[in-house]
Amino acid sequence: MKQGKEETEFIKEENNATRKYIFQKNEKTKIGFYFVLVVLIILIIGVAITGFKF
């Protein structure tokens, strides 16, 4: 079974109507990125603290 070529781009910078993008430069994407970044940092710090404590 052959599948058509996908033209997915990584970041949407222009105001296009397509949904073939992983990230878009808008507020939702920025808030989501920073939220995930903060959670990952907290998890890394937690793992580091438990590693030193035990």
N, C-alpha and C positions, 0 to 999 in steps of 0.2 A: 504494500500500500504506500503510495507516494503522497507526501504532504507538501503543500505549497511553501514557498520561501517566506519566512517571517522577517519583517523589517522592523523589529523592535529597537527603539533607540533608548539610551540610558536616561537622559534628562531632557525634558520638554522645556525649551527656552522661548519658543514663539507661541503665539496664541492660535494653535491649530485645533481643529475639532476632533481629531482622532484620539483613540485611547491606547495607542501602541507605545506607551512610554512606561518605564519603571518608576521614575520619579518625575514630579512636576515642580516647577519653581513657584510655590504658593505657600500660604500660611500653614495649611494642614500638614504639608510635607515637612516644613521646618519644625513645627511643634512635635510631630511624631519622631523626627530624627533626634531632636534634643532629649525627648523623653526616653527613648531607647538608649541613648548614650549615657544618660544619668543612671539608669537602672543597671547598665553594664558596669559602670564605674563603681557603683555601690556593691555589686556582687563581687567584683575583683578585690575591692578593699576588704569585704567580709571574708573571702577565702584567704587573703593574705594575713589577716588578723588571727584567724583560727589556726593557720599554719604556724605562726610564731608562738601562739599561746600553748599549743599542745606539743 
